[in-house]
């Protein structure tokens, strides 16, 4: 909750902030106690940096509303594992659309 309290109040409409992503997803990996996930994040960070600075991402003309980090926290507290999986898919959807949509 502390991490998401530092994010913009309408985060569900913001595409990506690397600092928020690292803090939030890093905390999820820490909570699991899974060292492989934590190491995997450190491997992904240079890839994320490259993709976001290279121009590979297309500007999306219409963003869909997706599940914010705050929404994921709420699901973790009150929802089921299936609801969390679906929330995470929704959370990541706009990133994938920007990578794979055709011109």
N, C-alpha and C positions, 0 to 999 in steps of 0.2 A: 504494500500500500504506500509505503514511503517513497518508493521509486516512482510510481505513477502520479503521486501528488505533485511532482516536479515537472510533469508533462503539460502541454497546452490543454485547456479544458475541452476543446473539440478535437481531440487527437484522432477520432475516427475519420476525420476528413483530411488529415495530414498524411502524406505518403511515407516519409522516412526521415528519421533523424538518427544518425549513427550512434550518438551518445546514448539516446534513449534505448535504442535496440540492444546495445552492448550491456547496459545496466540491467534492463529487464530480462533479457534472455539469459544473460550470465547468472542472474539470481535464480532463475528457474533451474538451470543446470546445477547450481550449487545446492539447491534444495534437494535435488534428486540424489546428490552424493555420487553422481556418475562422473568419474574422472575423464572417461572417454568423451563424453559430451562437452566437458569444459575444454579439453584439448582440441576437439573438433571446432569449437567456436574460435579458438585462436588461429586455426588454419583458415577458417572462412573470412576472417577480418580483412586480410589483404585482397581477397577476391571481391568482397563487397566494396572496398575502397576503389579497386580498379573499375568495376562495373559502374559505379556511381560517378566516377570522374572521367570515364572514357567516351561518353556519348552513346553507349550501347542501349541505354534505357530510352524508350520512346516517350515523348510527352503524351500522356493520355488525355484525349479530349473530354471524356466524361468519367470521373471517378465514381466508383460504387462506394456506398457506405460499407465499412468493414468493422470487425470487432477490434476495439482499441485494447491497449495493455490493461487499462482499467476494467474493461469488459471481461478480459481474460481472468483478472484477479477475482472479479465477482463470480464468474463461473467456477473457478477453483474453490471458492468458499462455499458456494451454495448449489453447484451443479453436479452433474455426473461425469465420469470419465468420457463418455460418448459426447456429451455436450462440450467438454473441453476440446476434444479432437475436432469437432465441427467448428468451434470457435477459432481454433488455431488455423484451420483451413481458410476460414473467412478472413482472418487477420493477414494471411499471406497472399490472398488472391490478387489484390491490385498489383503487387510486385511481379507476380507471374504474368499477368495480363500485359504489363508494360514491357516485359522481355519478349513475349511471344506473339503479340498481336501483329497482324500484317499491315503493311503500309497502305 
